[in-house]
Amino acid sequence: MNYYYDIILNWSEDKDYDFYEWNDFDSLELIKKIPLFKIKHKAFLDIATNNIKVDQTFLELIADKTLVSDKKNFKRIEYACLFTDTKNVYALEFDKEGNSISRSKLLVDDELNVLECIYGMKETQLEYVVKENLKMDSTLRQIKEAKKLIVLEINNLYQNKDIAKLKYLYYEYKKENIDDIDYIYEEIMHDLNKEFNEDILKLYYIIKLSYHSV
């Protein structure tokens, strides 16, 4: 079996984040050793866009083969591996039934290093069943989080009738003095349904700074 050593993975159950979307709150893992398989491009596309189920033979092949560095100790991931089609690399973790349960892309340097190692590697005929499509959303993670914070803050201020802060935020956002908090609320919520822009980003930073200054 082929292995790759010393890579960082960012496991997620719902979406495989590109490296530029990783943040300080993610639970990154330093993988010391993980099985590596070269597969057909069609199989790779299925893996990247769907939840899949592999057979027990494949599970037994990768069982307890992935080693994770946990500070001074080491632990094992029961069923995990890397897949490549010679152009891309993807990490999957499976449950004991063979269902894919989490996934990760790689940092650019790690992916390039893996791709340098696989030429001459024998291709594996992966047996799998496609379970369901992954929800594809091209919206950047940071944009989603920025909008979420704004919605939480504006809803909280509106429900608590914090007129002063709502007026302050709206002035900094639109450079308009408005006393009607219903109008302020509706305008901001309406803007959040539009394409993300510099003004909405500015509002996000204003809200963050308003707490740092307390």
Buried (B, 14 or more C-beta within 10 A) or exposed (E): EBBBEEBBBBBBEEBBBBBEBBEEEBEBBEBBBBBBBBBEEEBBEBBBEBBBBBEEEBBEBBBEBBBBBEEEEEEEBBBBBBBBBBEBBBBBBBEEEBBBBBBBBBBEEBBEBBBEBBEEEEEBEBEBEEEEEBEEEEEBBBBEBBBEBBEEBBEEBBEEEBBEBBBBBBBBBBEEEEEEBEEBBEBBBEBBEEEBEEEBBEBBEBBEEBEEEE
